[in-house]
């Protein structure tokens, strides 16, 4: 996360959120922004506030310092905000649970407040 000056604080370049994805072990990276704020975005994701599951395709979950949790069910291609208005999300964990309608119930977030899906 770039530092945008002492007065401005830390936020994404251009105030547009993005997640960078590599499918070749880090040799190349591409930006994924679908489902994330495209303007006026001033949140950050703390180091422990991102997790993945082992489902196929893999789920990717991230919590923000502004109290949102974003989930991707397609290996990070797109995201949905599954919770908002929480306290700062300090960490996200993923746990395997029983299936509902043939799909796993994928994630549970932990921090000052817990969110299940």
C-alpha positions in Angstrom: 0.0 0.0 0.0 1.6 3.3 -1.0 2.0 6.1 1.5 0.4 9.1 0.0 2.0 11.7 2.2 2.0 12.3 5.9 -1.2 14.4 5.8 -3.2 12.3 3.3 -2.5 8.9 5.0 -2.5 5.5 3.3 -5.0 4.7 0.6 -5.1 3.0 -2.8 -3.6 4.9 -5.8 -6.2 7.1 -7.4 -8.5 6.2 -4.5 -9.7 3.1 -6.4 -9.5 -0.3 -4.7 -7.7 -3.2 -6.5 -6.4 -6.6 -5.7 -3.4 -7.9 -7.6 -3.4 -11.5 -8.7 -0.7 -13.8 -10.0 -1.3 -17.2 -11.5 2.4 -18.0 -12.3 4.1 -17.8 -8.9 4.6 -14.1 -9.0 6.3 -13.7 -12.4 3.5 -11.5 -13.5 0.6 -9.7 -11.8 -2.8 -8.4 -13.0 -5.2 -6.0 -11.3 -8.7 -7.2 -10.3 -11.3 -4.5 -9.4 -14.7 -5.9 -10.1 -16.9 -5.5 -7.0 -14.5 -3.1 -5.3 -15.0 0.7 -4.9 -13.8 2.4 -8.1 -13.6 5.9 -6.6 -13.4 7.7 -3.2 -11.9 4.6 -1.7 -9.8 5.3 1.4 -9.7 1.9 3.1 -6.8 -0.4 3.6 -6.5 -4.2 4.2 -4.4 -5.1 7.2 -1.9 -7.9 6.6 -3.8 -10.5 8.7 -7.2 -9.5 7.2 -7.0 -11.6 4.1 -7.6 -15.4 3.8 -8.3 -18.0 1.2 -10.2 -21.3 1.3 -9.5 -24.6 -0.4 -12.7 -24.9 -2.3 -12.6 -25.2 -6.1 -12.6 -22.5 -7.3 -10.8 -20.9 -4.3 -12.5 -18.3 -2.2 -10.7 -15.1 -1.2 -11.8 -13.0 1.7 -10.6 -9.7 3.0 -11.5 -7.3 5.7 -10.9 -3.5 5.7 -9.9 -1.0 8.3 -13.3 0.7 7.6 -15.3 -2.4 8.7 -16.2 -4.1 5.4 -15.6 -7.7 4.5 -15.3 -8.6 0.8 -15.6 -12.2 -0.5 -14.7 -13.7 -3.9 -15.9 -17.1 -4.8 -14.1 -17.3 -8.2 -10.4 -17.2 -7.2 -10.3 -13.4 -6.9 -11.8 -12.5 -10.2 -14.8 -10.6 -8.7 -15.9 -9.7 -5.2 -19.0 -8.9 -3.2 -19.1 -6.9 0.0 -20.7 -9.4 2.4 -20.6 -7.2 5.5 -20.2 -3.5 6.3 -20.3 -1.1 9.2 -18.2 -3.4 11.4 -15.4 -2.1 13.6 -11.9 -2.3 12.0 -11.5 -5.9 10.8 -8.2 -7.1 12.2 -8.1 -10.6 10.8 -10.1 -13.0 8.7 -10.1 -16.8 9.0 -11.7 -19.4 6.8 -13.1 -22.6 8.0 -14.7 -25.6 6.2 -18.3 -26.2 7.1 -21.0 -28.5 5.9 -22.5 -27.9 2.4 -25.9 -26.3 1.8 -27.5 -27.0 -1.5 -24.3 -28.6 -2.8 -22.1 -25.6 -2.0 -19.9 -25.2 1.0 -20.7 -22.6 3.5 -17.4 -20.9 3.1 -16.2 -18.3 5.5 -16.3 -16.8 8.9 -14.6 -13.6 9.8 -13.1 -12.8 13.1 -12.1 -9.5 14.7 -13.9 -7.2 17.1 -17.1 -8.6 15.5 -17.8 -12.0 13.8 -19.5 -12.5 10.5 -20.6 -15.8 9.1 -21.7 -16.8 5.6 
